[in-house]
Amino acid sequence: MAELQTNPIKLYYWPTPNGWKISIMLEECGLPYEVIPVNIAKGDQFKPEFLAISPNNKIPAIIDPQGPDEAPISVFESGAILQYLGRKTGLFYPSTERGRVEVDQWLFWQMAGLGPMAGQTHHFRIYAPEKLPYAIDRYTNETHRLYGVMNKRLADRDYLAGDYSIADIACLGWAKLWERQGQNIEEFPNLKAWLARMLARPAVKRGLSVNAEDRNKTDLATDRDAQKVLFGQRAR
């Protein structure tokens, strides 16, 4: 169905692990899209026009002008967007119930586990103004456990749910930042091989490169004003 998309999907985006999920998926599906930057370090996520489509003030979000019945639709939450695009195109998301359950359980595993735990690891290891050993150990160790879960899962298959799917796309952005999470990828050889397979995909490379320069515009480790916006959850 990708070839039928004549009006670009609007992607509200910043180059983060959650943002990468959708830029990669759009590239994989060959869907035309327009990037609308949402600078989360400056509080763009609190603007009324963004909150109208993403009430949780988080990126990413999309507006598809050719939604169901050719009527526009907006979608927030990266997992929901991946499922929507998978259903829309018939790509990277099985059409059978059994197949979707296999993918969904790993997609939800990422949304509820890998993403939040790795995100907290980033926060306490890199961004927190006060280094709290208990918090650092707690989240670093939990991320290590989750990497072990992935490594075991990938022992006898190339991708998390069998065929390449939105579950793999969801996990990539977090797993590729293993160094920032205090992990040693050599402890997880199956995960390391999966990362190499993922990062070799041309669409993944293109998705990760979208507005890549924006990632270095703010040093969140030292910019206290940006930290107040991101971690205090209030706009400037």
C-alpha positions in Angstrom: 0.0 0.0 0.0 3.0 2.3 0.3 2.8 3.3 -3.4 -0.8 4.6 -2.8 0.4 7.2 -0.3 0.3 10.5 -2.3 0.2 12.9 0.7 3.2 12.8 3.1 2.7 11.6 6.6 3.7 14.3 9.1 6.2 13.0 11.6 6.6 15.0 14.8 10.1 13.9 15.7 13.4 14.4 17.6 16.4 12.0 17.0 16.0 9.8 20.1 15.5 6.1 20.5 11.7 6.6 20.4 11.9 9.0 17.4 14.1 6.6 15.5 11.5 3.9 15.7 9.2 5.8 13.4 11.7 7.3 11.0 13.1 3.8 10.5 9.6 2.3 10.0 8.6 5.0 7.5 11.9 4.4 5.6 11.4 0.6 5.7 7.8 1.0 4.3 8.8 3.5 1.7 6.1 5.9 2.8 6.6 9.6 2.0 6.9 11.7 5.1 7.6 15.3 6.3 9.6 15.8 9.4 8.4 18.4 11.9 11.1 18.8 14.5 10.0 18.9 18.1 13.0 20.2 20.1 12.3 18.5 23.4 15.2 20.4 25.1 13.5 23.7 24.4 10.0 22.7 25.3 8.4 22.3 21.9 6.5 19.3 23.2 4.4 21.6 25.4 3.1 23.7 22.6 -0.7 23.5 22.2 -0.5 22.4 18.6 1.7 19.4 19.6 -0.4 18.6 22.6 -3.5 18.4 20.4 -2.1 15.3 18.8 0.2 14.0 21.6 -1.5 14.8 25.0 1.3 13.1 26.9 3.8 15.7 25.5 6.1 13.0 24.2 7.5 12.4 20.8 7.0 10.8 18.3 3.5 11.4 16.9 2.2 11.3 13.4 -0.6 12.8 11.3 -1.5 10.6 8.3 -3.6 12.6 5.9 -4.7 9.3 4.2 -5.9 7.4 7.3 -8.7 5.0 7.5 -11.3 5.6 4.8 -8.9 8.2 3.4 -9.7 10.5 6.3 -6.8 12.1 8.3 -5.8 10.5 11.6 -3.3 11.4 14.3 -1.5 8.7 16.4 0.8 9.2 19.4 2.9 6.6 21.3 5.6 4.9 19.3 4.3 1.4 19.7 0.8 2.4 18.5 2.4 4.2 15.6 4.4 1.1 14.6 1.3 -1.1 14.8 -0.7 1.4 12.8 1.9 1.7 10.0 2.3 -2.1 10.0 -1.4 -2.6 9.5 -1.6 0.2 6.9 1.1 -1.2 4.7 1.0 -4.9 5.5 4.7 -4.7 6.2 6.7 -5.9 9.2 3.6 -6.8 11.2 1.9 -10.2 10.5 -1.6 -10.4 9.3 -2.5 -13.5 11.4 -3.5 -13.4 15.0 -0.8 -15.9 16.0 1.9 -13.9 14.2 0.7 -10.6 15.7 0.8 -12.0 19.2 4.4 -13.1 18.7 5.4 -9.6 17.6 3.2 -7.8 20.1 4.7 -9.5 23.1 8.1 -8.3 22.2 6.9 -4.9 21.2 5.2 -4.5 24.6 8.3 -5.9 26.3 10.3 -3.0 24.8 7.6 -0.4 25.6 7.2 -1.5 29.2 10.7 -2.8 30.0 13.7 -2.1 27.8 12.8 1.5 27.0 11.9 2.7 30.5 14.8 0.8 32.2 17.4 1.9 29.6 16.0 5.4 29.8 16.4 5.5 33.6 19.9 4.1 33.2 20.8 7.0 30.9 19.3 9.5 33.3 21.1 8.4 36.5 24.4 7.5 34.8 24.7 10.6 32.6 22.1 13.4 33.3 21.3 13.4 37.0 23.0 16.3 38.8 23.6 14.1 41.8 25.2 10.7 41.2 23.2 8.2 43.3 25.0 4.8 43.4 21.8 2.9 44.3 19.9 4.2 41.4 22.8 3.8 39.0 23.3 0.2 40.1 19.5 -0.6 40.1 18.9 0.5 36.5 22.2 -0.6 35.1 21.7 -4.1 36.5 18.1 -4.3 35.3 19.2 -3.2 31.8 21.8 -5.9 31.9 19.1 -8.4 32.8 17.0 -7.3 29.8 20.0 -7.5 27.5 20.3 -11.1 28.7 16.7 -11.8 27.8 17.3 -10.5 24.3 20.5 -12.4 24.0 18.8 -15.7 25.0 15.9 -15.0 22.6 18.2 -14.5 19.7 20.2 -17.7 20.3 18.3 -19.6 17.7 16.8 -16.9 15.4 17.8 -13.8 13.6 15.1 -11.6 14.8 13.0 -11.3 18.0 9.7 -12.5 16.6 11.0 -14.8 13.8 10.9 -12.5 10.7 12.1 -9.0 10.9 9.3 -6.9 12.4 8.3 -3.8 14.3 9.5 -5.5 17.5 13.1 -5.3 16.2 12.6 -1.7 15.0 11.3 -0.8 18.5 14.3 -2.3 20.3 17.1 -1.1 18.1 17.4 2.5 19.2 17.8 1.5 22.9 20.1 -1.4 22.3 22.5 0.4 20.0 23.3 2.8 22.9 24.6 0.0 25.1 27.8 1.9 26.0 25.8 4.7 27.6 24.0 2.1 29.6 27.2 0.7 31.2 26.9 -2.6 29.3 29.6 -4.7 27.6 28.1 -5.9 24.3 30.7 -8.8 24.3 28.7 -10.4 27.0 25.8 -10.7 24.6 27.1 -12.3 21.4 23.7 -13.0 19.9 22.5 -9.5 20.6 25.7 -8.1 19.1 25.1 -10.1 15.9 21.5 -8.9 15.8 22.7 -5.3 16.2 25.1 -5.8 13.2 22.2 -7.2 11.1 19.9 -4.4 12.0 22.5 -1.6 11.5 23.4 -3.0 8.1 19.9 -2.5 6.7 19.8 0.5 4.3 16.4 1.8 5.6 17.7 1.6 9.2 20.7 3.7 8.2 18.4 6.3 6.6 16.1 6.3 9.5 18.8 6.9 12.0 20.3 9.7 9.9 17.1 11.8 9.9 18.0 15.2 11.5 20.9 13.5 13.2 22.6 16.9 13.6 19.9 17.9 16.0 21.1 15.3 18.5 24.2 17.4 19.3 22.5 20.7 19.6 22.1 20.4 23.4 24.5 18.8 25.9 21.9 17.4 28.3 24.7 16.3 30.7 25.5 20.0 31.4 22.6 22.2 30.2 20.6 22.7 33.4 17.8 24.7 31.7 17.3 21.8 29.2 17.2 19.4 32.1 14.5 21.4 33.8 12.4 21.2 30.6 13.0 17.4 30.1 13.1 16.1 33.6 11.1 18.7 35.4 8.4 18.3 32.8 7.7 22.0 32.4 8.2 24.4 29.6 10.5 27.3 29.5 
